[in-house]
Amino acid sequence: MNEMLRNQPVLGMFNAYMIRNDKSGAAMLGFLTNTKVTGYKLFEEFLSKSAKTPIALDGKQQKAVDDVMRGPQKDAAAGLNKLVPGLKKACLTYLDKKAIPAFYKTKDKPGSVFYQHCRPHAEKNCEGRFGKIAVATKRLGLTDQMLVKEIMVQLYMGNNKSAAAAATKAAKKAGLKMPAVVIVDAVERQRGLIGYHDVKIDAKSLVFCGFQNVNDKDILKLMKQMVEHHYDKKDSKAKKAFEQIKKLEPKSSPITKLKYDAFIKLLKKKGTIT
């Protein structure tokens, strides 16, 4: 919230979003940024149940306000002013933990004001983070630079689902049978499309990694499935395949002593996968 307070354009968009979607949160924002209303007027503006823009108070906060208002009227202004720091802290916590994250998620929605605000910045700076669009298009074996740019823009904005959607379109247009998640990962890491289609799993590669049943057809099949799941980022399925692989190896095999993450590191070290 403190960072947003220094960015007036974004603060204005956030306030408009709150007025439309979270009136209580909008009141909290108004209370937090208020510098003019003090004393008894705080009660009329924010703290009364019939206030113009009432903020939501928990039981403890409501009791503190009620106690002040039940006291002598001449002491009410000073009493309310003393409550302000604690109430502002509570408002800040709500806005930071709930309201602001919800607002930032609207950057995923092309029709939102915040999306329109973020997109030009992403278009201008995405090549600085992910490399030249033309170079990436060629490296990935794709054909449509606009779709590659869209992948970069959506990644820059943190919209992974939208990036994957653009990657799916790019792969289809290029006639490339490669999961979107692999393409997105390649764009993000600025590397070529190295996936399970390029990995050769055979007896020789198994020996190199320390396997003993190197000619077992089931192990070869499961290894290919595990690597496929690994590149598709389906970790639960990859781990399940690895556990099946370990059961097919003799107990004396070093492979049976490894956990999944250590095994993946071994495959990378041996050059079986990248």
N, C-alpha and C positions, 0 to 999 in steps of 0.2 A: 504494500500500500504506500509506503513512504516513497518508493521509486515512482509509482504512478502519480503521486502528488506533484512530482517535479516535471511531469510530462502533460501539459495542459490539454493538447489535442486528444490524447488517449483518455485522460480523466473525463473530458467532456463526453466521449463516446461511452465510457463506463457508466457515467451518471444517467445518460439517456437509456442505456440498457437496463439499469436498475429500476428506473421509473416505470418501464414497461413490464419488467419481469419479477421484481422483488421490491415492493413498496416499503416494506419494513427496512430492508437493506438500504434502500435509497435514503430513508430517514436517518439511518445510522451514518451514511456518508455525509449527509448534510450536517449532522451533529458533530462529526469528526472534523469537518472543514470549517465549521462555524467560528467566526472571530468577533462577531458583533453582538450576538444575543448573550446576555449574562443575567445572573441573579434570578429574580422571580420569573422573568420572561422565559427562562429556560423551561420552566414548568409548563407554561402556556404553549410554547413552541414544540417541545420534544417529549416531556416527561409525564404529562397528564394523559390519562386514558382518552380524553377528548381533545388532545393537542392537535395542532394543525398538521404536523408530521410526526406522529408518535413513534418512538423507537421501542423495540421489543425488550422488555426488562425481565430478567429471571426473578424468582421469588425473593432472593436476598437483596437484589437491587431495588425491587419494588418496595420492600419493607424499609430500606434506608431512605427512599424518597418520601414514603408515607410518614416516617418518623419526623423528618424535617418539616413536612407540611403540617403536622399536628402540633408542632411547637409554636412559640410566639412568632407572629407574622414578621416582626421586625428582625428576627434572626433567620428567616427563611432564605433570603437572598444569599447570605454568607454560607449557610448550610448547603444550599444547592451548589454553589461554586466549589465547595470542598469535595463534592461527589463527582465533579466533572472528570478529573484525571482517571479515576477508576472506571467510570462509564465509557470514557473514550478508549481505554485499553480493551474493554470488552467488545466494543464496536470494531476496533482494529482487528481483534482476533477473529471475529465472525467474517469480516470482509476478506482477510488474508486467507482463511482456511476454506471458505465456502463460496463467497460471492465472486471473488477475483478469478479463481480457477474455472468457475462456470462461465464467466465472461470470456476468458482466454480461449475456451473451447469453441467459441463462435468463430474463431479464425478458420475452422474446418468448413464453415458454411459460406459458399460463394456469395449468397445474398446479404450477408451481414455487413454492417458498417466496418467492423473491426477487420474482417477479411479484406475488404477493399482498401483499408488503410495499410495492412501488412503486405499485400501482394506486390505493389510497386517496389518496395524495399527488397523483397525476396527476388524479384526479377532482376533487379540491378546488381545484387550481390551474390547470387547463387553460383556463378562461375568462379568467384573468388574462393568459394568453399569446396566446390566439387570439380573444378577444372573446366576447360573450354568445352562448350556444347558440341562443336563439330568434331573435336578430338574424341570425346566420349562416345559419340554416335558411331564413329568408325571403329573404335576399340571394342565396342559391345556387339558389333555386327548388326546394328540396327540401321534403319533407313530414314526415319522421320525425325529431323532435328527438333521440331516443335514439340513432339511428344517427349523427347529426351529432356528438353528444357522444362517441360511440365513436371517431369519426375523430380528434377533438381529443385524447382520452385516449391513443390509440395513438401519435399524433404526439408528444405530450408525453413519452412513454416511449421514443421513438426507434424504434418498431416500424412502419416505413413500409409493410411488406407487409400487416400487419394493418389499418393505416389505409386502404390501397387496397382491401382486402377489404370493409371497412365502407362505403367510398365506392361500390363496385360495387352493394352491396345498396341503398344510399340512392338511387342513380340509377335502379335498376330499379323500386323502390317508387314513385318520383315520375314514372315514365314518361319519364325524361330520357335521351336518347342522347348521353352525354358520357363520354369515357374517365375512368376512376378517377383517373389521374394528374393530370388537369386539375382535378378536384374537390379532391383532396388539396392541390394547389398553391394553389388559391383559398382553402381554409380556412387554410392556413399563412400566406398573405400578407394575409388578411382583406380579400379583394376578391370581386367578383362573378365569375360564370362567363363569362369572356371567352376564347373558344376559336376554333378555325378555322371553326366554324359561323357566327360573327358577323363574320368578316372578308370584306370585299368586294374581290376582285381583278379589276380591269378595266383597260382601256386608260388611263383617266384616272389611276388610282393608279400605273400603271407609269411614265407620263410624269413624274409628280410625284417619283418616285424616281430618275429619270435614265435610264430605258430608252430605246432607240431603236426596236427592233422591237416596238412596243407592241400591234400587232394580230396578232402571231404566236400562233396558237391553242395551239401546243405550249408556248410560254413561259407562257401563262396557265394551262394545265393543270399544268405543272411547278411553277409558283409556288404553286398551291393545294395540291399534294402536299407541297411543302417546308414550308409554313406548318402543315399538318396534322401532319407529323412533328415540327416544332418544338414544337407545343403538347403532343404526346404524349411529348415528351422522347426522341425517337428521333433523336439527333443524327447518327449515321452515315448514316441514310437521308436526313435533311434536307440534309446536306452533299453527298451524292451528287446529289440533285436540283438543288442550286445549281450544281454543276460542269456539269451538263447545260444549265442555263439560260445560263451564261456562254458556252458553245459556240455558242448560237443567236443571241447578240448580236454585232454588228460589233466588230472589234478596237478601233475608236475609241471604243466605248462605255465610260463610266467604270465600269460594272458589272463589266466583265471584269477590272478592276484590283483589285477588292475580294476579301478573304477572307470566309469565311462569317460569322464573328463580327462583322466590321465591317458586313456587309450587314444582319444582324439589327438592329444598332444603328441603321442608316439607316432601316429599316422602322419601327422604334419612334419615331425622331425625326420621321418624316413622318406618323406616326399611322396607318400601314397596319395595324400590329399593336400590341398593348400588352404 
